[in-house]
Amino acid sequence: MMRTIRIGICVLVTFSVLAHGVVEPWSEAVLEVGAAVLLLVWALKVASDSEVQVVWNPLLWPLMGLGLLVALQWVAGISVYPFLTRIELLKSLALFSLFFLCVQSFRTREHWHGFVWFLLALGFAVSLFAILQHFTFNGKLYWVRELRYGGIPFGPYVNRNHFAGLMELLIPPGLAVLVLRAERKDQLPLIALFTMLPIGALFLSASRGGIISFLAEMALLTILISLRRREKKELAAAALVVILASGLVSWLGIGRALDRFAKYKSLEVSEGRRVAMVHGTWRIFLDHPVTGTGLGTLQEVYPRYETLYDGLVVNHAHNDYVEALAETGFIGGLFYLAFLVLLFWNAWKTLSAEQEKMNLAYHVGALVACFGLLVHGTVDFNFHIPSNALLFLLQAVLATSYAPSSRVLRGR
């Protein structure tokens, strides 16, 4: 039954990515129902099998605290718009439930091995589709769906910056495996293909935030591997990966991509507008410093704090950290901070203790993936795209989980 849960999680991840990141009510409902069904399956397994052990991950503590805070905002009327907070609470509970189920069902190296290969295949398939759509774009998503509210799409996402966020989460596992040569030699060329194509798609999307975040990922990957393993061969492998990726980007024609997206410059949020939104959102936090205005309420509150009006609706601040403070206040900020501290602390402890090359590659790739999206969060709102938030949480589980061989567990 745990295998069913693992498959179900992968199915929901795939659905979330293909359904434009789960930004519409119908796809949100599918994600929430799917998470509830998997949680029920797990509960039935626990009730029927007394040998099933509940595994705990330290990251669950701040997630539980944040969930309780948002529930209090809704129930106690702290939120300025309780209906919107209730909607965000349901989405958050679905994501937190999938995080919990991931902790319970992915417990061995073999489990994570399958998950990493799933991420590699997903990244390759979505990148291939995105590149094909880029060169045959007819103004519609999947060549058939009209863009009712505008946007600069790439792949299945309406916003190319959110596609870049997805790639930031899917590229590092393959890079870490390649650099550490953590798979059989006959599989490394396939992993290289599954990794290089997403890198090419990321650069082809011409997302400035995405490209900068990817470079930050490369820097952290180099640092982590240098600290854990100082062999020159691995640094040479990292250099080879960069050279191959650069060649692929040149072959795909990054110059033409930049020219194409320059035509849509008027549709993007300008730097001045971003600064004004962050400033206005910060003032919201100063006026609601303890518990915030309520999760999901920025769009309703922001107009009173707007200083640079351009007739467009502001639904996010383009800075996930300031928006989190405005909506959840100082208390919510403490939970977010606790999550990040526990993530990096436990991930580093796991990396320091890990001796098996394959596990080391998986942990390094997962931590680097989380770091990349955190960097991107300073200039965008990827954490408000459920598909990207879900993948971030799953990578956080991998980064902080001890993953023995299944033979070790059976021997206990």
N, C-alpha and C positions, 0 to 999 in steps of 0.2 A: 504493500500500500504506500510506503514511503517513495517507492519508485514512481507511483502514480502522481504523487505530490510534486516530485522533481520535474516530471514531464509537464504537469499542469503549470508550474511556474514558468517554464521555458515557453510554453504556448502563450501565456498571458504577456510575457515580454515581447514575443514576436507580434502578437496582435497589437500591443500598445504602440510599437514602432510603426507598423503598417497603417494604423488608424490615425495617422497624422500626429502622433504623440499623445493621444487621448486628451483632446482639447474641446470636445463637443459632448453634450449631455448623453447621447446614445452610447458613445464609447466609454464615457465615465461609468455609466450603468453596467456595461459589460465587465469592466475591470473590477468594480465593486462586488458584483454578483459572483464573478469567478473567484475572487479572493475569499468570499464567504463560503463558497462551496468547498474549496480546498481546506479551509479551516475546519469545516464540519467533518470532512473526510479524516483529517488528522485527529480530531476529538473522538471520533468513532474508533479509530485505531488504538488510541490510548485507553479508551474504556474497555475494549475487548482484549487487550494484550497487557498484562500486568508487568511484562518485562521491558516495555518501552520506557525509556528514560527521557525526561524533559531536560534539554540542554539549555544553558543560560549563556548569553553573550552580554558583556558589560554595557554595550551600546543600547541595550533595551531599556536601561534605567532612564536616560534622558529622553528617549522616545516616549516612554510611558508618562513621564512628567509633562512633556509637551502636549500629549494627547489629553491629559487631565486638565491642563490649563485651557486648552481650546474648548473642551466640554464645559468648563466653568464659564468661559466667555459666553457661550451660547445659552446655557441653562439659567445662569444668574443675571442675564441681561446686560453684561458688561460690554458686549459687542454693540457697536452703533447700528449694525444691520445683522441681526441674528440669523436671518434666512441664509445670507451668504456664508456666514461662519459655519452653519450647519452643513452646507454643501462641502466646504473645505474640510470639515471634520470627517465626513464620510470618505472622502478621497484619502485623507491622511490615515484613517483607520485601515483602509484597504492596503495602502503601501506598508504600514507598520505590520499588518498581519502577514503579508508576503515576506517581509524581513524575518519575522518570527518563524515562519514555516521554512524558510531557507536555512535558518540556524538548526532546525530540527531534522531536516531531510538531507542536507549536504554535510556529511560528517567524516568522510574518508577521502584519501587522495584520489581514489577511483571516481568518486562522485564529482569532485572538482575537476578532474581531468575531462570528464564528459561535458561539464559546464563550460570550461574554457574552449573546448572545441565547438560547442554551440555558439559561443560569442564570436569565434573566428568565422564560422560559417555565416552567421547573421550579418556581421560586418561586411563580408565579401558580397553577399547577395544584395544587401541594401545599397552598397557602393556601386555595384555593377548596374543596378537599376537607376541610381541617381545619375551616373555618367551617361547612360543611354538616354535618359530623359533630358539631360542637359543639352545634348547635341541634336535632339529631335523635338525640343520643347515647342508646344503649340499654344501655350498660355493656360493650360489646364493640368491639374494634378492627375496623375495616372492617365494622361492624355484625354480624359473624359469629364473630369469634375471641374466645374467653373469655380474660380476664386471669387466668391461672393463679397468678401470684405478686403480684397486686395492682398498684398504681400509679395515677398520675393522668395518663391519656393525653391527648394532643392530636394530631390528625392521625394519621400513621402511627407515631408514637413513643409508647412506653409512659410516658415521663416528659415532661411539658410543658416542663420546663427545657431538655431536649435539642432539642425542637422549636424553642424560642426560639433556641438556639444555631445551628440550621440557618438560621433567618431572618436572624440576624446576618451570616451568610455570603452570603446571597442578595440582601439589600436594598441594600447600598452600591453595587454596580455601576450599578444603575438610578438611584440618587440622584445619583451623580457625572455620569452622562450627562445627566440632567435639568438639574442646576445649571449645567453647562458648555455645555448645548445642543449636545452633540457628535454628534447624529444629525440627519437631515433633519427639517424642521418638521412634515411630515405624519406622521412616525413618533413624535414626542414624546408625543402623547396616548396612544398604545398603550403606550409605555414607562411613562408616568405610571400607567396602570391596572395594569400588571404590577408596579409598585413599591408603589403605595398599598395594594393588597390584602394583600401580605405584612406591611406595617406594621400593618394592622388585625388580622391574624391573630396577630402577635407580642403586641400589647397584649391581645387577647382571650384568649391563653393565660395571662395574669396571672402570668407568671414575673417575680418581682422582679429576679433576677439578669439576665434577658434584657432587661428594660426599662432597667435602669441601664446595661447594656453598650451598648444602642442609643443612649442619650443620650450616652454617651462617644464612640460612633462619630460622632454628629452634630457633637460638639465638634471632633473631629479633622478631619472633613471640612471644616468651616468654616475651621479653621486652615490646612490644606494649600492650599485654594483661595485663601484670602486671601494666603498667601505667594507663590503662583505667579501669581495673576491678581487684580488689585485693582479690577476694574470693579464699580461699584455694581449693574449689571444682574444680575450673577451672585449677589450677596448677596440681591437681591430675589427671584431665582428660588429660592434656598434657603429664604427665608421663606415663599414660596408653597407649596413642597413640605410644609413643616411644618404650615401651616394646613390644606391639603387632607387630610393624614394625620390631623390632630386631628379634622376633621369626619367622616372615615370611622370613626374609633374611637368617636366619640360616637354615630354612627348605628348601629353594630353593637351598642352597649350594653355598654360596659366595666364599668359598675356591676353589671349582672346577672352578668357573668363573675366579678367579684371575690366577689360573694355566693355564687356556686356553688362556687368553689374554697375559700371559707372553711369549707365543710362538710367538706372533705377535709383540714383543717389537721392533724388527728391523724395522718394518714398521711405527712406531710412531716417531714423531719428538722428538729428545732428548732435555734434559734441556739446554745443551750447545748450540744446534742449535737454540732453542727458544730465548735465550739471544742474540745470534748473529743477529737474525732477528729483534728483537726489537731495538738493537743498530743501525743496518743499516737503519731501518725505521725512527728512530729518526734523523739520519743524513739527510735523505730526507727532513724531516720537517725543519731542520736548513737551508737547501739550498733553500727551497720554503716556507718561514715562513708566508707569508701574506694570499695567497689564495690556497696554496697547488699545487699539480701536476694535480689535477682533480680526481673526484670521480671514483673509479674503475680502476685506472691506476697503482696501486702498482706493479702488476705482470710485467708490461713493464719497470718500472723505477728501480726496486730493483736490477737487475743484476749488475748495475754500482756501487752499494754500498755494494755488497756482500763481506764478509770477510771470510766466512767458506763455501767453495764450496763443495757440495757433489753430484752434477749431477742432483739434483731434482729441479723442478720448484717451486718457492715461489709465491703463489697466494695471500696469506694473512700473516700478521705479527704475528698471534697468540696472538695479544693484540689489541682489538678493539679500544682502546683509542689512542694509538700511531699511528695506521693506519689511524684513522680519522683525526688526526693532519697532517699527511703526505699528505693526499689527499685533505683536505679542508683548511689547514692552520690555522692561528690564528683566522681568522674571523669565519670559520666553528667551531673551538673549542669553541668560545663564544656562538654560537647557541646551541651546544651540552650541554655546561655547563648550559645555561639558561633553557634548557629543564629539566635537572636533578634537578636544584634548584626549578623550578616551580612544578615539580612532587612531590618532598618530602614536599615542603611548603604547597601546596594545599591539598595533601593527609593528612598531619597532621592536617590542619584546619578542614577537613572533619571528621577525626576521633575524634577530640576534641569535635566537635559539635554534633556528632551522639549519640543518646540515644537508638535507636531501636536495639535490639540484632542481628537480622538478617542482617540489613544493616551494622552494625559494623563488623560482621564476613566477609561479602563480601569485605568491604574496606580493612580490615587487610590482608585478603588472597591475594588480588590484589597487595597491596603494597609490601608484602613479596615476591611474585612471581617476581615482577620487580627487587627487590633488589638481589634476587638469580642470575638472569641472568646478572645483572651488575657486581656482584662478579666474575662470570665465565668469563666475558669479559676480565678480566685481563690476562687470560692464553689461550684464544681461540678466535674464530671468529663467535660466535653464531649470532651476529647481522648482519652478511652477509648471513645468511640462512633465506630467506624470510618468511618461515612458522614461525620460532621462533621470528623474528622481528615483524611480524604481531600480534602474540599472546601477545608479550610484549606491543605493542601499545594499544591493546584492554584492557589489564589489567591496563594500565596507565589511560585509560578513566574511568574504574570502580573505581580505587583508588581515583580519583579526582572529581567524579561526585556526586552531591546531588541527592538522589534517594527517592523521596516521594512516597507514595502509589498512585495508579492510582485514587483512590477515592478523594485524596486531590487535584490532578490536575483538576478533573472534577468539584470540588467544587469552583474553582477559578473563 
